Amino acid sequence: MVVPNPSGTQLELAGKVALVTGGGRGIGSGIALELAKKGASVAINYASSSKTADAVVQEIKAQGVQGAAFQADLTKVESIASLFRQVVEHFGQLDIVVSNAGTEKFVSLADTTLTDFNDVFDLNTRAQFFVAKNAYDHISPGGRVVLMSSIAAGVGVPGHSLYAGSKSAVEGFTRCFAADFGKKRCTVNAIAPAGVKSDMWMSNSWRYAPGCDKNSSIEEIEQALANGSPLKRCGVPADIGRIVAFLASPAGEWINGESWNVAFSFSKETNFSQVRFCLAMVELTSNGVGEVLLELVGSFPWTSWPSTGSIA
């Protein structure tokens, strides 16, 4: 049943309970708040600091629904199981699970260590698998599961193999989980964002912005990325939250096993081809051999350059 609230907004998720991992900041907080605006009570998970998570809970409650924060280290499988038990005990049910928590690391292949590999895959890949496993054990029939991929899963960027690989695995999980969850009448989808302004974006967005480097101001980086979008802006967490809220709603029932690129209208055939080429030129230039090639950038036929995707 769709329930109206006093403002006239239709609360498609009234009576539902959602869990958003990594919901205390960034994209996760945007997802949690959009679900709350649609009427869902929301549990958010945080890794260590409760300060930002508690602030998000207050914003959730301001929407007239229940909210609570739960600490859990998702790199530990037993902590994931405990998190789900706590959420179900607190709210009495679980209908929507959003596996959002993740990490990003840039490191050259030559310098990659086993510790680097585990740091990324333990959270981005193994944790998402066991979040889905515990969702299967606890979710109500007809529920929704949303995993977090990235546009990076489809693009080759220097030094980004750990992150890209960890997210590619999630897209494989999504297709298989959609079949596994069928007997519970639950859907499973993934979101693959790009260019969303968050704390992770603040740390690494210069790597994707044509003409920028680590010394560029955040304003210069944002403008460079926004120029690649027909909308002339970068994304914000609420943009991702609204997509998740749609997938969680009754209207999203017939979408299953899909990975949604939410990339603020970047052209795969042009912009990210240019980004990859510029990244290669920057790497060459840093080694003192690419200066002569840089003058080719302005006249390069970008529309004919092969492309396989975009970057998050």
C-alpha positions in Angstrom: 0.0 0.0 0.0 1.2 3.5 -0.8 0.8 5.8 2.2 0.7 9.6 1.8 2.4 11.7 4.4 1.3 15.2 5.5 3.3 16.9 2.8 1.6 14.8 0.1 4.6 12.7 -0.8 3.7 9.1 -1.5 5.5 6.8 1.0 6.0 3.7 -1.1 8.2 2.1 1.5 6.0 2.7 4.6 6.2 -0.2 7.0 9.5 -1.5 5.5 12.8 -1.8 7.3 16.1 -1.2 5.5 19.7 -1.8 6.4 22.4 0.3 4.7 26.0 -0.7 5.4 28.4 2.2 5.5 25.3 4.4 6.0 27.0 6.9 8.3 28.6 9.0 5.5 28.9 9.7 1.8 26.8 7.7 -0.6 25.5 5.5 2.2 24.0 8.4 4.1 22.3 9.6 0.9 20.8 6.2 0.3 19.6 6.0 3.9 17.9 9.4 3.9 16.2 8.8 0.5 14.8 5.4 1.9 13.6 7.2 5.0 11.9 9.9 2.9 9.9 7.1 1.2 8.7 5.8 4.5 11.2 3.1 5.4 12.7 2.8 8.9 16.4 2.6 8.4 19.3 0.9 10.2 22.7 2.1 9.3 26.0 0.5 9.9 29.3 2.2 10.7 32.8 0.8 11.2 34.3 2.8 14.0 33.2 6.4 14.7 29.6 6.8 15.7 29.5 10.6 15.5 28.5 10.9 11.8 26.3 7.8 12.0 24.4 9.3 15.0 23.9 12.5 13.0 22.4 10.6 10.0 20.1 8.7 12.4 18.7 12.0 13.6 18.0 13.0 10.0 16.3 9.7 9.4 14.1 10.2 12.5 13.2 13.7 11.3 11.4 12.0 8.4 9.0 10.5 10.9 10.4 7.0 10.8 12.6 4.9 13.0 16.4 4.9 12.7 19.3 3.3 14.5 23.0 2.9 14.1 25.0 -0.4 14.6 28.7 -0.8 14.7 30.2 -3.7 12.8 33.6 -4.4 11.1 32.4 -5.9 7.9 35.8 -7.4 7.1 35.0 -10.0 9.7 32.3 -12.5 8.6 31.1 -13.1 12.1 30.5 -9.4 12.6 28.2 -9.3 9.6 26.1 -12.1 11.0 25.9 -10.3 14.3 24.9 -7.1 12.6 21.9 -8.8 10.9 20.8 -10.4 14.1 20.9 -7.1 16.0 18.9 -5.3 13.3 16.2 -7.9 13.1 16.0 -8.0 16.9 15.7 -4.2 17.1 13.2 -3.7 14.3 11.4 -7.1 14.2 11.9 -7.5 10.4 14.2 -6.7 7.5 12.9 -5.9 4.0 15.6 -4.0 2.2 19.4 -4.5 2.4 21.9 -2.1 0.7 25.5 -3.3 0.8 27.2 0.1 0.4 30.4 -0.1 2.5 33.6 -0.1 0.5 37.1 1.2 0.1 39.3 2.4 -2.7 43.1 2.1 -3.2 45.4 3.2 -6.0 48.6 1.2 -6.2 50.8 0.1 -9.1 50.8 -3.5 -10.0 54.6 -3.6 -9.3 54.1 -2.3 -5.8 50.9 -4.3 -4.9 51.2 -6.4 -1.8 49.0 -9.2 -0.4 48.0 -6.7 2.3 46.8 -4.2 -0.3 44.8 -7.0 -2.0 43.2 -8.1 1.2 42.5 -4.5 2.3 40.3 -4.0 -0.8 38.8 -7.4 -1.4 38.0 -8.1 2.2 35.6 -5.2 2.3 34.5 -4.6 -1.3 34.1 -8.2 -2.3 34.0 -10.8 0.5 32.0 -8.5 2.8 29.4 -7.9 0.1 29.1 -11.6 -0.5 28.4 -12.3 3.2 26.1 -9.3 3.5 24.0 -10.9 0.7 24.3 -14.3 2.4 22.9 -12.9 5.6 20.3 -11.0 3.8 19.1 -14.3 2.3 18.9 -15.7 5.8 16.9 -12.8 7.3 15.1 -10.8 4.6 11.3 -10.9 4.3 9.7 -12.5 1.2 9.5 -9.9 -1.6 12.4 -8.0 -0.3 15.1 -6.1 -2.1 18.9 -6.4 -2.1 21.2 -3.8 -3.7 24.9 -4.2 -3.9 27.5 -1.5 -4.7 29.7 -1.8 -7.8 31.4 1.0 -9.7 31.8 2.2 -13.3 35.5 1.4 -12.6 34.6 -2.3 -13.0 34.5 -1.8 -16.8 37.5 0.5 -17.3 41.2 -0.1 -17.3 42.9 2.7 -15.3 46.6 2.5 -14.2 47.0 1.5 -10.6 43.3 0.7 -10.1 43.2 -3.0 -10.7 42.4 -3.9 -7.1 39.3 -1.7 -6.9 38.1 -2.5 -10.4 38.5 -6.2 -9.8 36.7 -6.1 -6.5 33.8 -4.4 -8.1 33.7 -6.7 -11.2 33.2 -9.6 -8.8 30.2 -7.8 -7.3 28.5 -7.6 -10.7 29.0 -11.4 -11.1 27.5 -11.9 -7.6 24.5 -9.8 -8.6 23.6 -12.0 -11.6 23.8 -15.2 -9.6 22.2 -13.9 -6.5 19.2 -12.8 -8.5 18.6 -16.4 -9.3 19.3 -17.6 -5.8 16.9 -15.1 -4.2 14.1 -16.0 -6.7 12.5 -18.6 -4.3 12.1 -15.8 -1.8 10.6 -13.4 -4.4 13.4 -11.0 -3.7 15.3 -9.0 -6.3 19.0 -8.3 -6.3 20.6 -5.5 -8.3 23.8 -3.5 -8.2 24.5 0.2 -8.6 27.7 1.3 -10.4 28.2 5.0 -9.7 30.6 7.6 -11.1 31.5 11.1 -10.1 29.5 11.3 -6.9 30.8 13.9 -4.4 31.7 12.0 -1.2 34.7 11.6 1.0 36.1 8.9 -1.3 35.5 11.3 -4.2 37.3 14.1 -2.4 40.4 11.9 -2.0 40.7 10.5 -5.5 38.7 12.5 -8.0 41.7 14.3 -9.3 42.9 11.1 -10.9 39.8 11.1 -13.2 39.7 14.8 -14.0 41.2 15.8 -17.4 43.9 18.4 -16.9 44.0 18.0 -13.1 46.6 16.5 -10.7 46.9 16.0 -7.0 47.7 19.7 -6.5 44.5 20.9 -8.2 41.9 22.5 -6.1 38.7 20.7 -5.4 36.9 23.4 -7.3 39.1 22.8 -10.4 38.6 19.1 -10.2 34.8 19.4 -9.9 34.6 21.8 -12.8 36.7 19.5 -15.0 34.5 16.5 -14.2 31.2 18.5 -14.5 32.3 19.7 -18.0 32.1 16.1 -19.1 28.5 15.8 -18.3 25.6 17.2 -20.4 24.1 18.3 -17.1 27.3 20.2 -16.2 27.4 19.0 -12.7 28.8 16.2 -10.6 26.6 13.7 -8.7 25.6 13.9 -5.0 24.7 11.0 -2.7 21.0 11.7 -3.0 21.3 10.9 -6.8 22.3 7.4 -5.9 19.8 7.3 -3.1 16.9 8.0 -5.4 17.9 5.1 -7.7 18.1 2.7 -4.8 14.7 3.9 -3.4 13.2 3.2 -6.8 14.6 -0.3 -6.9 13.3 -0.9 -3.4 9.8 0.3 -4.3 7.0 -1.8 -5.8 7.7 -0.2 -9.2 11.2 -1.8 -9.2 10.0 -5.4 -8.9 10.6 -6.3 -12.6 14.3 -5.2 -12.5 16.5 -8.1 -11.3 20.1 -9.2 -11.7 21.1 -5.9 -13.3 24.1 -3.6 -12.7 22.9 0.0 -13.1 25.5 2.5 -14.4 24.7 5.8 -12.7 27.4 7.9 -14.3 25.8 11.4 -14.8 25.5 11.0 -18.6 29.1 10.6 -19.5 29.6 9.4 -23.0 31.4 6.1 -23.0 32.7 6.7 -26.5 34.3 10.0 -25.7 35.0 11.4 -22.3 36.5 8.3 -20.6 38.5 7.5 -23.6 40.0 10.9 -23.2 40.5 10.4 -19.5 42.3 7.1 -20.1 44.5 8.7 -22.8 45.3 11.6 -20.5 46.2 9.4 -17.6 48.6 7.5 -19.9 50.1 10.8 -21.0 50.5 12.0 -17.4 52.3 8.7 -16.6 54.6 9.1 -19.5 55.3 12.7 -18.8 56.2 11.9 -15.2 58.8 9.6 -16.6 60.2 12.4 -18.9 59.2 10.8 -22.2 55.7 12.0 -22.9 56.0 15.7 -23.5 56.2 15.5 -27.2 52.9 13.5 -27.3 50.9 15.9 -25.2 50.3 18.3 -28.0 48.4 15.5 -29.8 45.7 15.5 -27.1 43.8 18.5 -28.4 43.3 17.1 -31.9 42.9 13.4 -31.1 39.8 11.8 -32.7 38.1 10.9 -29.4 34.9 9.6 -31.0 36.8 6.8 -32.8 38.9 5.7 -29.7 37.8 2.3 -28.4 36.0 2.5 -25.1 34.7 0.0 -22.6 33.1 2.1 -20.0 33.4 4.9 -17.5 35.0 5.5 -14.1 33.7 5.8 -10.6 
